[in-house]
Amino acid sequence: MNINTINAMRFTKDFFASPALSSNKIEIEYSHSNLIRISPKEKQLFIEQVKRINPGIHIKQTKRK
């Protein structure tokens, strides 16, 4: 995935959403409504670094359940 194709990111807490062991993940929306969920060790730092490359990324509010 190219960082320049990322449209939005949000924090999510869904243990069953992806194979990552952590329930605290970052959901990344890229290209044409494609989604991937990741669990970087330092989530806030990850977002800051990605936004430095692509400042047009929208940070969405966490989904409420």
DSSP file (Angstrom, degrees, kcal/mol; ACC not computed):
  #  RESIDUE AA STRUCTURE BP1 BP2  ACC     N-H-->O    O-->H-N    N-H-->O    O-->H-N    TCO  KAPPA ALPHA  PHI   PSI    X-CA   Y-CA   Z-CA
    1    1 A M              0   0    0      0, 0.0     2,-0.4     0, 0.0     5,-0.0   0.000 360.0 360.0 360.0 135.5    0.0    0.0    0.0
    2    2 A N    >   -     0   0    0      1,-0.1     3,-2.3     2,-0.0     4,-0.3  -0.772 360.0-135.7 -89.9 130.9    1.3    3.5   -0.9
    3    3 A I  G >  S+     0   0    0     -2,-0.4     3,-1.5     1,-0.3    -1,-0.1   0.818 104.0  64.1 -56.8 -31.5    1.0    6.1    1.9
    4    4 A N  G 3  S+     0   0    0      1,-0.3    -1,-0.3    26,-0.0    52,-0.0   0.599  95.5  59.0 -71.6  -9.3   -0.3    8.6   -0.7
    5    5 A T  G <  S+     0   0    0     -3,-2.3    26,-2.4    25,-0.0     2,-0.4   0.478  79.0 111.7 -94.4  -3.3   -3.4    6.4   -1.3
    6    6 A I  E <   +A   30   0A   0     -3,-1.5    24,-0.3    -4,-0.3     3,-0.1  -0.567  38.3 175.9 -74.7 127.7   -4.5    6.6    2.3
    7    7 A N  E     -     0   0A   0     22,-2.8    51,-2.4    -2,-0.4     2,-0.3   0.815  61.3  -6.5 -95.6 -41.7   -7.7    8.6    2.7
    8    8 A A  E     -Ab  29  58A   0     21,-1.6    21,-2.9    49,-0.2    -1,-0.3  -0.985  51.1-159.5-155.7 158.4   -8.4    8.2    6.5
    9    9 A M  E     +Ab  28  59A   0     49,-2.3    51,-2.7    -2,-0.3     2,-0.3  -0.976  11.7 177.1-139.2 153.7   -7.4    6.5    9.7
   10   10 A R  E     -A   27   0A   0     17,-1.7    17,-3.3    -2,-0.3     2,-0.3  -0.988  32.2-112.6-152.4 151.2   -9.1    5.8   13.0
   11   11 A F  E     -A   26   0A   0     49,-0.5    52,-0.4    -2,-0.3     2,-0.3  -0.656  40.3-177.5 -79.0 141.1   -8.4    4.1   16.3
   12   12 A T  E     -A   25   0A   0     13,-2.8    13,-3.2    -2,-0.3     2,-0.5  -0.991  26.6-154.1-141.5 149.8  -10.5    1.0   16.8
   13   13 A K  E     +A   24   0A   0     -2,-0.3     2,-0.4    11,-0.2    11,-0.2  -0.774  44.4 132.5-123.7  84.1  -11.0   -1.5   19.6
   14   14 A D    >   -     0   0    0      9,-0.9     3,-1.2    -2,-0.5     4,-0.4  -0.883  33.9-169.9-138.1 102.6  -12.2   -4.7   17.9
   15   15 A F  T 3  S+     0   0    0     -2,-0.4     3,-0.4     1,-0.3    -1,-0.1   0.819  89.3  45.8 -62.6 -32.1  -10.4   -7.9   18.9
   16   16 A F  T 3  S+     0   0    0      1,-0.2    -1,-0.3     7,-0.1     7,-0.1   0.417  87.8  88.8 -94.0   1.7  -12.1   -9.9   16.1
   17   17 A A  S <  S-     0   0    0     -3,-1.2    -1,-0.2     1,-0.1    -2,-0.1   0.747 100.3  -0.7 -75.1 -23.6  -11.6   -7.5   13.2
   18   18 A S  S    S-     0   0    0     -3,-0.4    -1,-0.1    -4,-0.4    20,-0.1  -0.965  77.6 -97.0-157.7 168.8   -8.2   -8.8   12.1
   19   19 A P  S    S+     0   0    0      0, 0.0     2,-0.0     0, 0.0    -4,-0.0   0.582  82.3 115.0 -72.8  -7.7   -5.6  -11.4   13.0
   20   20 A A        -     0   0    0     17,-0.2    -2,-0.3     1,-0.1    -3,-0.1  -0.381  68.2-135.3 -61.7 139.8   -3.5   -8.9   15.0
   21   21 A L  S    S+     0   0    0     18,-0.1    -1,-0.1    -2,-0.0     2,-0.1   0.775  79.2  86.8 -70.6 -26.8   -3.4  -10.0   18.7
   22   22 A S        -     0   0    0      1,-0.1    -8,-0.1     2,-0.1    -2,-0.1  -0.452  64.5-152.9 -75.2 145.0   -4.0   -6.5   20.1
   23   23 A S  S    S+     0   0    0     -2,-0.1    -9,-0.9     1,-0.1     2,-0.8   0.633  83.5  78.2 -88.0 -15.1   -7.6   -5.2   20.5
   24   24 A N  E     +A   13   0A   0    -11,-0.2     2,-0.3    -9,-0.1   -11,-0.2  -0.838  68.7 155.0 -95.1 107.5   -6.3   -1.6   20.0
   25   25 A K  E     -A   12   0A   0    -13,-3.2   -13,-2.8    -2,-0.8     2,-0.5  -0.763  44.4-121.9-127.6 169.6   -5.7   -1.1   16.3
   26   26 A I  E     -AC  11  38A   0     12,-2.8    12,-2.4    -2,-0.3     2,-0.5  -0.980  23.4-148.4-112.3 126.0   -5.6    1.6   13.7
   27   27 A E  E     -AC  10  37A   0    -17,-3.3   -17,-1.7    -2,-0.5     2,-0.5  -0.842  13.4-160.6 -94.4 125.9   -8.0    1.1   10.8
   28   28 A I  E     -AC   9  36A   0      8,-3.4     8,-1.7    -2,-0.5     2,-0.5  -0.935   5.6-160.9-113.2 124.3   -6.6    2.5    7.6
   29   29 A E  E     +AC   8  35A   0    -21,-2.9   -22,-2.8    -2,-0.5   -21,-1.6  -0.908  24.6 166.2-102.2 125.5   -8.9    3.4    4.6
   30   30 A Y  E  >  -AC   6  34A   0      4,-2.5     4,-2.3    -2,-0.5   -24,-0.2  -0.920  41.9 -10.3-140.6 163.7   -7.1    3.6    1.3
   31   31 A S  T  4 S-     0   0    0    -26,-2.4     2,-1.1    -2,-0.3    -2,-0.0  -0.226 126.6  -4.7  49.1-125.0   -7.7    3.7   -2.4
   32   32 A H  T  4 S-     0   0    0      1,-0.1    -1,-0.2   -25,-0.0   -27,-0.0  -0.637 127.3 -54.7-102.7  76.4  -11.3    3.0   -3.2
   33   33 A S  T  4 S+     0   0    0     -2,-1.1     2,-0.3     1,-0.2    -2,-0.2   0.747  88.6 153.1  63.5  28.4  -12.8    2.1    0.3
   34   34 A N  E  <  -C   30   0A   0     -4,-2.3    -4,-2.5     2,-0.0     2,-0.4  -0.670  27.1-156.8 -82.8 144.5  -10.3   -0.6    1.0
   35   35 A L  E     +C   29   0A   0     -2,-0.3     2,-0.3    -6,-0.2    -6,-0.2  -0.944  18.1 173.8-125.7 144.8   -9.6   -1.3    4.7
   36   36 A I  E     -C   28   0A   0     -8,-1.7    -8,-3.4    -2,-0.4     2,-0.5  -0.986  17.2-149.1-142.3 146.1   -6.8   -2.7    6.7
   37   37 A R  E     +C   27   0A   0     -2,-0.3     2,-0.3   -10,-0.2   -10,-0.2  -0.968  21.2 173.6-118.7 131.6   -6.3   -2.9   10.4
   38   38 A I  E     -C   26   0A   0    -12,-2.4   -12,-2.8    -2,-0.5    -2,-0.0  -0.848  26.4-147.2-131.0 166.2   -2.9   -2.8   12.0
   39   39 A S        -     0   0    0     -2,-0.3   -14,-0.1   -14,-0.2   -17,-0.1  -0.605  20.6-175.1-136.0  75.2   -1.4   -2.6   15.5
   40   40 A P        -     0   0    0      0, 0.0     3,-0.4     0, 0.0     6,-0.0  -0.373  33.8-120.8 -68.6 152.7    1.8   -0.7   15.5
   41   41 A K  S    S+     0   0    0      1,-0.3     2,-0.7     2,-0.1     4,-0.0   0.905 109.3  34.6 -61.0 -43.6    3.7   -0.6   18.8
   42   42 A E  S  > S+     0   0    0      1,-0.2     4,-2.3     2,-0.1    -1,-0.3  -0.797  74.5 177.9-114.9  87.3    3.5    3.3   19.0
   43   43 A K  H  > S+     0   0    0     -2,-0.7     4,-2.3    -3,-0.4     5,-0.2   0.891  76.8  47.5 -61.3 -47.1    0.2    4.1   17.4
   44   44 A Q  H  > S+     0   0    0      1,-0.2     4,-2.4     2,-0.2    -1,-0.2   0.909 113.3  49.0 -64.6 -41.3    0.3    7.9   17.8
   45   45 A L  H  > S+     0   0    0      2,-0.2     4,-2.4     1,-0.2    -1,-0.2   0.895 109.4  53.8 -63.5 -40.4    3.8    8.1   16.5
   46   46 A F  H  X S+     0   0    0     -4,-2.3     4,-2.4     2,-0.2    -2,-0.2   0.939 109.9  46.7 -57.9 -48.7    2.8    6.0   13.5
   47   47 A I  H  X S+     0   0    0     -4,-2.3     4,-2.7     1,-0.2     5,-0.2   0.920 111.7  51.2 -61.9 -44.5    0.0    8.3   12.7
   48   48 A E  H  X S+     0   0    0     -4,-2.4     4,-1.4     1,-0.2    -1,-0.2   0.908 111.9  46.7 -60.0 -42.6    2.1   11.4   13.0
   49   49 A Q  H  X S+     0   0    0     -4,-2.4     4,-1.1     2,-0.2    -1,-0.2   0.895 113.2  47.8 -69.1 -39.7    4.8   10.0   10.7
   50   50 A V  H  X S+     0   0    0     -4,-2.4     4,-2.6     1,-0.2     3,-0.5   0.909 111.2  51.2 -66.6 -41.3    2.3    8.9    8.1
   51   51 A K  H  < S+     0   0    0     -4,-2.7    -1,-0.2     1,-0.2    -2,-0.2   0.782 101.9  61.8 -67.2 -26.0    0.6   12.3    8.2
   52   52 A R  H  < S+     0   0    0     -4,-1.4    -1,-0.2    -5,-0.2    -2,-0.2   0.866 111.5  38.7 -65.3 -35.3    3.9   13.9    7.7
   53   53 A I  H  < S+     0   0    0     -4,-1.1    -2,-0.2    -3,-0.5    -1,-0.2   0.880 134.1  23.0 -79.9 -41.7    4.2   12.1    4.3
   54   54 A N    ><  +     0   0    0     -4,-2.6     3,-1.6    -5,-0.1    -1,-0.3  -0.773  65.4 177.1-128.7  86.0    0.5   12.5    3.4
   55   55 A P  T 3  S+     0   0    0      0, 0.0    -1,-0.1     0, 0.0    -4,-0.1   0.604  72.9  74.8 -67.3  -9.8   -1.0   15.5    5.3
   56   56 A G  T 3   +     0   0    0    -50,-0.1     2,-0.2     2,-0.1    -5,-0.1   0.468  66.6 119.1 -80.6  -0.9   -4.4   15.0    3.5
   57   57 A I    <   -     0   0    0     -3,-1.6     2,-0.5    -6,-0.1   -49,-0.2  -0.487  60.2-139.0 -69.5 130.1   -5.2   12.0    5.6
   58   58 A H  E     -b    8   0A   0    -51,-2.4   -49,-2.3    -2,-0.2     2,-0.8  -0.774   5.2-144.8 -90.9 129.9   -8.4   12.5    7.7
   59   59 A I  E     -b    9   0A   0     -2,-0.5   -49,-0.2   -51,-0.2     2,-0.1  -0.864  22.9-155.8 -96.1 111.6   -8.3   11.2   11.3
   60   60 A K        -     0   0    0    -51,-2.7   -49,-0.5    -2,-0.8     2,-0.1  -0.458  20.1-100.2 -87.1 157.6  -11.8    9.9   12.0
   61   61 A Q        -     0   0    0     -2,-0.1    -1,-0.1   -51,-0.1     2,-0.1  -0.427  48.6 -93.2 -71.0 150.7  -13.5    9.6   15.4
   62   62 A T        -     0   0    0      1,-0.1     2,-0.2    -2,-0.1   -50,-0.1  -0.405  44.0-106.9 -65.6 138.7  -13.5    6.1   16.9
   63   63 A K        -     0   0    0    -52,-0.4     2,-0.4    -2,-0.1   -50,-0.2  -0.470  32.4-136.9 -66.8 135.5  -16.7    4.1   16.2
   64   64 A R              0   0    0     -2,-0.2    -1,-0.1     1,-0.1    -3,-0.0  -0.757 360.0 360.0 -94.4 141.1  -19.0    3.8   19.2
   65   65 A K              0   0    0     -2,-0.4    -1,-0.1     0, 0.0    -2,-0.0   0.387 360.0 360.0-109.4 360.0  -20.6    0.5   20.0
